[in-house]
Amino acid sequence: MDIIYLSPHLDDASFSCGGLIWDQVQARMNVEVWTIFAGYPPPGELSLYAQVHHKVWELTAEEVIDSRRSEDAAAMNILGARVRYFDFPDAIYRKHPKTGEPMYTSREELFGGVHIGDHALLRRLTTIFADYLREDCVLISPLTVGNHVDHQLVRMVAEMLPIQALYYSEFPYTQEFSAVIPSLVPAGYRRAHAVVSAPGLAAWQASAAEYTSQISTFWASAEAMSKEIADHSNQFQGVTLWRPQKFNFDLIAAASV
């Protein structure tokens, strides 16, 4: 049985579920992380909004994806999960398929509704995943805490597949948007806590620290990030997932409450 985490970006699964992934791998479970929006920016001039992101990350357009994939590979090497990168570009790079204009050029757009220009992408992703996924796998999708459009797209795809997905809440968005989490949980789903071992927590912190370009987006320092992960794990009793009522959570977590 394969456990497949759908990670919109090159950090989401590690930030959100790193301790659980490490514990699952140590328990000899078959864990894969599929990063969907890991593709290179399209040719041509990028939007000012994308350029601002590169400045914050201290990366150029030419090096950003190779650098971020390298960070992710180092993080996943710590966690022990296999990786699969898809070549679809991040929302900040995507352009309307007809007009060629950037579709997400502000924070309000990036954390708003999915642009109509992405509907064809949604259909394409659904077809690809339906071909790739085995029926006996466990699929774990982002819950869309924070409302990032790429997270919305990944969840939409997961819910169009014949496999009933579990959901993880996205850290660190959980810190700011904890109040809205209940409204995002599908009807009939139950909360499950996967208790993370002490070595698992250490691996979670170490893997997250590999994303050096991303730390300044959310934290003042790597030390602040590490502390927040520990606090988050304590608050949520490890990693919180939402599962269908009849799903046997012990299949993927050695300890659950």
C-alpha positions in Angstrom: 0.0 0.0 0.0 1.4 3.4 -1.0 0.8 6.5 1.0 0.8 9.5 -1.3 1.0 13.1 0.0 -0.1 15.7 -2.5 2.1 18.8 -1.9 1.1 21.9 -3.9 4.5 23.4 -3.5 8.1 22.4 -2.7 7.6 22.5 1.1 4.0 22.0 2.0 4.1 18.3 2.9 7.3 18.6 4.8 6.2 21.7 6.7 2.8 20.2 7.5 3.4 16.5 8.0 7.2 16.0 8.3 7.1 14.2 11.6 4.4 11.8 10.5 6.2 11.1 7.2 9.4 10.2 9.1 7.6 7.9 11.5 5.7 6.2 8.7 9.0 5.6 6.8 10.6 4.2 9.9 7.6 1.9 10.2 8.5 0.6 6.7 5.5 2.2 5.1 5.8 3.1 1.4 5.6 7.0 1.4 5.7 9.3 -1.6 5.4 13.0 -1.8 4.0 14.4 -5.1 4.8 18.1 -5.6 2.4 19.4 -8.2 3.5 23.0 -8.9 7.2 22.4 -9.2 7.6 23.5 -12.8 9.8 26.2 -14.3 8.5 29.7 -15.0 7.3 30.2 -18.6 9.4 32.2 -21.0 9.0 35.9 -21.1 8.8 38.6 -18.5 7.4 37.6 -15.2 4.9 39.7 -13.2 6.2 42.2 -10.7 4.5 40.0 -8.0 6.6 37.0 -9.0 9.7 39.2 -9.1 9.0 40.4 -5.5 8.8 36.7 -4.4 12.2 36.0 -6.0 13.7 39.0 -4.2 12.4 37.8 -0.9 13.8 34.3 -1.6 17.1 35.8 -2.9 16.8 33.7 -6.0 16.7 34.6 -9.7 14.1 33.4 -12.2 16.8 31.2 -13.8 17.7 29.4 -10.6 14.6 29.4 -8.5 13.1 26.0 -9.4 16.4 24.1 -9.4 17.3 25.7 -6.0 13.9 24.9 -4.5 13.9 21.3 -5.8 17.3 20.9 -4.3 16.0 22.2 -1.0 13.1 19.8 -1.2 15.3 16.8 -2.1 17.5 17.5 0.9 14.3 17.7 3.1 12.9 14.5 1.7 16.3 12.7 2.1 15.9 13.4 5.9 12.4 12.2 6.0 13.0 9.2 3.8 10.1 9.7 1.4 10.3 9.2 -2.3 9.5 12.2 -4.4 7.8 13.0 -7.7 7.9 16.4 -9.2 5.3 17.6 -11.8 6.2 20.3 -14.2 3.3 22.7 -13.7 4.3 26.2 -12.7 3.4 27.9 -9.4 0.4 30.3 -9.6 2.7 33.3 -9.4 4.1 32.3 -12.8 1.0 31.0 -14.6 -0.4 33.0 -17.5 -3.9 32.9 -19.0 -3.8 30.3 -21.8 -5.5 32.7 -24.3 -4.3 36.1 -23.4 -0.9 35.3 -22.1 -1.4 37.7 -19.1 -0.4 36.7 -15.6 -3.4 35.5 -13.6 -2.3 36.0 -10.0 -0.5 39.3 -9.5 -1.4 40.2 -5.9 -1.9 38.5 -2.5 -5.6 39.1 -2.8 -5.7 37.1 -6.1 -3.3 34.4 -4.9 -5.4 33.7 -1.8 -8.8 34.3 -3.5 -10.7 32.3 -6.0 -9.3 30.0 -8.7 -9.0 32.0 -12.0 -11.2 30.8 -14.8 -8.0 30.5 -16.9 -7.0 27.6 -14.6 -10.0 25.4 -15.4 -8.2 23.6 -18.2 -5.3 22.9 -15.9 -7.7 21.4 -13.4 -9.1 19.0 -16.0 -5.6 18.1 -17.1 -4.4 17.4 -13.6 -7.4 15.2 -12.9 -6.7 13.1 -16.0 -3.0 12.7 -15.1 -3.7 11.7 -11.5 -6.4 9.3 -12.5 -3.8 7.5 -14.7 -1.0 7.6 -12.1 -2.8 6.6 -9.0 -3.4 3.0 -7.9 -6.8 2.2 -6.4 -5.3 0.7 -3.2 -3.2 3.8 -2.3 -3.9 6.2 0.6 -4.2 9.7 -0.8 -3.5 12.6 1.5 -4.6 16.1 0.2 -4.2 19.6 1.6 -7.3 20.9 3.4 -6.8 24.4 1.9 -6.1 26.2 5.2 -5.1 29.7 4.1 -7.0 29.5 0.8 -4.0 29.6 -1.6 -5.3 28.9 -5.1 -2.7 26.1 -5.7 -3.9 24.3 -2.6 -7.5 24.8 -3.8 -6.7 23.3 -7.2 -4.9 20.2 -5.6 -7.9 19.6 -3.3 -10.3 19.9 -6.3 -8.3 17.3 -8.2 -8.3 15.0 -5.2 -12.0 15.2 -4.9 -12.6 14.4 -8.6 -10.7 11.1 -8.3 -12.3 7.7 -7.5 -10.1 7.4 -4.3 -11.5 8.9 -1.1 -8.8 11.2 0.2 -7.6 12.1 3.7 -6.7 15.7 4.5 -3.9 17.5 6.2 -4.0 21.1 7.5 -1.3 23.3 6.1 1.3 24.5 8.6 2.1 27.4 9.2 -1.2 28.7 7.8 -2.8 26.8 10.7 -1.5 29.3 13.1 -3.3 32.2 11.6 -6.4 30.5 10.3 -7.2 27.8 12.9 -10.7 29.2 13.4 -11.8 28.3 9.9 -10.5 24.8 9.8 -13.8 23.2 10.9 -15.6 24.8 8.0 -13.1 23.2 5.5 -13.6 19.6 6.8 -15.9 17.5 4.5 -19.1 16.2 6.0 -18.7 12.8 7.7 -15.0 13.2 8.2 -13.4 12.7 11.6 -10.3 14.2 13.1 -7.4 11.9 13.8 -4.2 12.7 15.6 -1.0 10.9 14.6 1.3 11.2 17.6 4.8 12.1 16.4 7.8 10.5 18.1 10.7 12.6 19.5 13.0 11.5 16.7 10.2 12.2 14.2 9.8 15.8 15.6 13.6 16.3 15.2 13.5 15.1 11.6 10.5 17.3 11.0 12.4 20.3 12.2 15.5 19.4 10.3 13.7 18.8 7.1 11.9 22.1 7.3 15.2 23.9 7.9 16.4 22.7 4.5 14.0 25.2 2.8 16.3 28.1 3.4 14.7 30.3 0.7 11.3 30.0 2.3 12.1 30.6 6.0 12.0 34.4 5.8 8.5 34.2 4.3 7.0 33.0 7.5 9.6 33.3 10.3 12.3 35.6 11.7 14.8 32.7 11.8 15.3 29.0 11.4 15.3 28.8 15.2 11.9 30.5 15.4 10.6 28.1 12.8 11.9 25.1 14.7 10.2 26.3 17.9 6.9 26.9 16.1 6.9 23.4 14.7 7.4 22.0 18.2 4.7 24.2 19.6 2.4 23.2 16.8 3.1 19.5 17.4 2.3 19.9 21.1 -0.9 21.8 20.4 -2.3 19.4 17.8 -0.9 16.1 19.4 1.5 15.6 16.5 0.0 15.8 13.0 -3.7 16.2 12.6 -5.4 14.5 9.6 -9.1 14.2 8.7 -10.3 10.8 7.6 -13.5 9.2 6.3 -15.5 7.8 9.2 -14.8 4.1 8.1 -11.1 4.5 7.4 -8.9 2.5 9.7 -6.4 5.2 10.7 -4.1 2.6 12.3 -3.1 1.6 8.8 -1.0 4.7 8.4 -0.2 5.8 12.0 1.3 3.6 14.7 -0.4 5.7 17.4 -3.7 7.5 17.1 -6.2 9.1 19.4 
